[in-house]
Amino acid sequence: MIQKIIIGVLAGTAIGMFMSSFFLPTDTPIFGIFWTKITSTAIITGFVTSIYAHFSKSKLQVFLISIFIGIIVFYIKYWITGHHFDPGIMGAFTGALLGGTYAVVRKLTSSFRVYKRLETLRKKGFNNYY
């Protein structure tokens, strides 16, 4: 679970900084981009979606629920701060990118597990037909 939370927070940070860079001047330092409301909301979205991704087994369900979690978190940010940069679309975009990230990570880890299992079977002598 800790691994998914770390992936969610790091992906949320990267996505939030990417989205914030569109609204800030070009001479803004990276540390200034990190402390924006959009980046902090994306980090919170990454944390919440990572908890859900840990308990769900379906990649499609994680993707769709991540979109809804993103929309909800960005609307809560809008209600608290009044920061209106179209929270529905920003939340859906952030949730979709986070859900896609979890799907890719899950696919890569399962493929890696299958590959390692196949390697151990080959070393034991299976797949030798001569």
Secondary structure, DSSP 4 states (H G I P E B T S, - for coil): -HHHHHHHHHHHHHHHHHHHHHHS-TT--HHHHHTSHHHHHHHHHHHHHHHHHHH---HHHHHHHHHHHHHHHHHHHHHHH---S-HHHHHHHHHHHHHHHHHHHHHHHHHHHHHHHHHHHHHHTTT---
